[in-house]
Amino acid sequence: MDVDVLLDARERALAFLREARNADGSWGYLARGPGASEPTLHAAAAGAGASVAWLGAADLGWGRLLVPAALARVPEAAALREAAVEHILGLAGEPVEPDPAVMGHDTTITAWPWIAGTAAWVEPTAYAVLSLRTVGRGDHPRALEGLRMLRDRQCADGGWNYGNPEVYGEALESEIVPTGWATLALPGGPEVDRALARLLDAAAHPSGLSLSLAILARVAHRAPIEALAALLVARQDADGGFGGRCERTALAACALGAAVEGTHVYAV
Amino acid sequence: MSTRSDPPGLSRRALLGGAVALAATATGVLVVDRLWQPYARVCTLRADSYEIDLVDLLLRGIREFPDTVARAKGARVVLKPNLVEYDQSRPINTNPRLVASAAEAFRQLGAAEVVVAEGPGHRRDTELLVGESGLQDVLHAIRAPFVDLNADSFTRVALSANHTGLGTLPVAATVLGADLLVSVAKMKTHHWAGATLSMKNLFGTVPGVAVGWPKNVLHWGGIEQSIVDLWHAVQPRFAIIDGIVGMEGDGPIRGTAVDMRTIVLGEQCPAVDAVAARLMGLDPRRMPYLAVAAGEGGTIAASRIEVVGDVIAPRPFALLEKFEKLRAD
């Protein structure tokens, strides 16, 4: 696809984000909605600006798992990243008594939960592992545990869903979004090869979010993005956003930039 | 709606904690039978397919409830369907035609605004799900907005009964701001909860941005306990259960279709669920969340529920073996 088309789409997405930003520097899920960690972090990753003050003061919830990765290129966020790494290393999911008749995966791997006191799931684990690898702690035992968990939770179709690949003996289908994040977290290997193929299915069932994650994950592993970028551009709204949602628009901006530059913040 | 009415001779404490373990036993049934429960009315309607005039049928059903008709006038109505997966070969979601018809019905009753809102439990990509499920097309046709509750702002609501021990639960602002919240559920079995009806459907009012995907905190707090806590916290004023095509077996996703040809409606969720459960061949007194709800303002006793509308014969649903204990005798 024409590079100028991609760059224009990216600039329009960034313009949407600039308009949508709150006075306190945060982004909500909707334009000028209550500030939330996920859209604010992805906006920072997209280069729309990072409010370190807001991020330092807000309750980021599970978004904290993404801080080291999303703010990797924000020099003034060094203290935030360090504190987030400590949080990540100290947080673990609750193990669940194995019951192979019910769950097809190893429920004793603690990895990372969405909320403390609950079980581990794919996306928060992917965020945590990605963050640890970003700051050079990819060989930390917790990071290795996270990688083991992700490999264990891969679905039969090559992707990942929220974290149950098989229930009551039935293989469940994967979803592009968690597949994208898991693929970003993994360094490579046969499981990544299978996932990269699965991510191409985003073309058949497109949405802004799925196309963005598919592009980001494939670019991170130097796989061609085929027609995914063109499909993403085609889904952009007249106002430059994607469905009026800031986190989707920010990830799209990241993906459009990745399509041109061959790399992005979430590519380790 | 959720007023507690302790029956003479039995304390609510008798139902806490042990209710889940007790409910599916013969003793549990005896306990529930002794509970005083307020009178409730539920309407069952025959609906041979999704192609009939569902607006007219739903209006007929809603008009059995004069309080709801009055409440709908000038109201902000929020319809909360069950939207889970986009495998259109299985009856997983509340049928989009039924959702759209419910929206039209409430508009005809004079609602100022009708919004369709849902926070899918484990699918991260709501845009894709709404599109692929067919819901986007029907809502676009009737110009009804969809709100993704998973990205909604939220308030941490104090749990009056607090069966989960969580103290509070985050509930979406769109839901809390409704004048009339309608749980528009699907009639299905459920491989963790036994059945998923109008009360289990309320899980989607807890935003994923607060608790993640899946909403594991609700499972960790106890599914049965979470169902009752959310019912109290969210206070739906009406329930519609899409049983035109239900799901049996390994629900709520991998089960098989049941041609039930039924819609169940009512103002009180436990009563609606109890009637639906009986139609599925289950004994609501053995379903822990309903047993607990019966002690907290809900009605599940057949003797206390007036069923109006069309006569519908029960059709026992196939169950996973571990839920056979929920079956009616």
Interface residues (C-beta under 8 A of the other chain):
Chain A: G28 Y29 L30 G33 P34 A36 E38 G61 W62 E94 P113 W114 I115 G117 T118 A119 W121 E123 P124 N161 Y162 G163 V167 Y168 E170 E175 I176 V177 P178 H205 P206 S207 G208 L209 S210 G243 R245 E247 R248
Chain B: H122 R123 R124 D125 E127 L128 G131 E132 A151 D152 S153 H191 V209 A210 V211 G212 W213 P214 N216 V217 H219 W220 D250 R254 L320
